[in-house]
């Protein structure tokens, strides 16, 4: 999995916008200051596509824990 780190939300939005013509599915999980709960932005993906993206990301994170 390719990963990119950005230092600000503006940079994040610019990265996504720059790739907009080649992005198939996207899900963004975030929290807001002073407001409990997780929020999500997505582009109309199905529940199955969302689960696949989250599980693929979880697998990548766990792999990095075992092999830093």
URRAPE-V537389 format. One record per residue. N is the residue number from 1. RES is the residue in three letters. PHI is phi as a letter, one per 30 degrees, with the letter a starting at -180 (* if undefined). OMEGA is omega in radians with two decimals (none if undefined). BURIAL is I if it has 9 or more other C-alpha atoms within 8 Angstrom, else O. Layout:
n:res:phi:omega:burial
N:RES:PHI:OMEGA:BURIAL
N:RES:PHI:OMEGA:BURIAL
This chain:
n:res:phi:omega:burial
1:UNK:*:3.07:O
2:UNK:d:-3.13:O
3:UNK:b:3.11:O
4:UNK:b:3.11:O
5:UNK:c:3.08:O
6:UNK:b:-3.07:O
7:UNK:c:-3.13:O
8:UNK:b:3.11:O
9:UNK:d:3.10:O
10:UNK:d:3.08:O
11:UNK:d:3.12:I
12:UNK:d:3.13:I
13:UNK:d:3.13:O
14:UNK:d:3.11:O
15:UNK:d:3.13:O
16:UNK:d:-3.14:O
17:UNK:d:3.13:O
18:UNK:d:-3.14:O
19:UNK:c:-2.99:O
20:UNK:e:-3.09:O
21:UNK:d:-3.14:O
22:UNK:c:3.12:O
23:UNK:d:3.08:O
24:UNK:d:-3.07:O
25:UNK:b:3.10:O
26:UNK:b:3.02:O
27:UNK:b:-3.14:I
28:UNK:b:3.08:O
29:UNK:c:3.14:O
30:UNK:a:3.03:O
31:UNK:b:3.14:I
32:UNK:c:3.12:I
33:UNK:d:3.08:O
34:UNK:i:3.13:O
35:UNK:b:-3.11:O
36:UNK:d:3.04:O
37:UNK:j:3.12:O
38:UNK:c:3.10:O
39:UNK:c:-3.10:O
40:UNK:b:2.96:O
41:UNK:c:3.11:O
42:UNK:a:-3.05:I
43:UNK:c:3.10:O
44:UNK:i:3.14:O
45:UNK:d:3.09:I
46:UNK:d:3.08:O
47:UNK:d:3.14:O
48:UNK:d:3.12:O
49:UNK:d:3.12:I
50:UNK:d:3.12:I
51:UNK:d:3.12:O
52:UNK:e:-3.14:O
53:UNK:d:-3.13:I
54:UNK:d:3.13:O
55:UNK:d:3.09:O
56:UNK:d:3.11:O
57:UNK:d:3.12:I
58:UNK:d:3.11:O
59:UNK:d:3.13:O
60:UNK:d:3.12:I
61:UNK:d:-3.13:O
62:UNK:d:3.10:O
63:UNK:d:3.13:I
64:UNK:d:3.07:O
65:UNK:d:-3.12:O
66:UNK:d:-3.12:O
67:UNK:b:-3.06:O
68:UNK:d:none:O
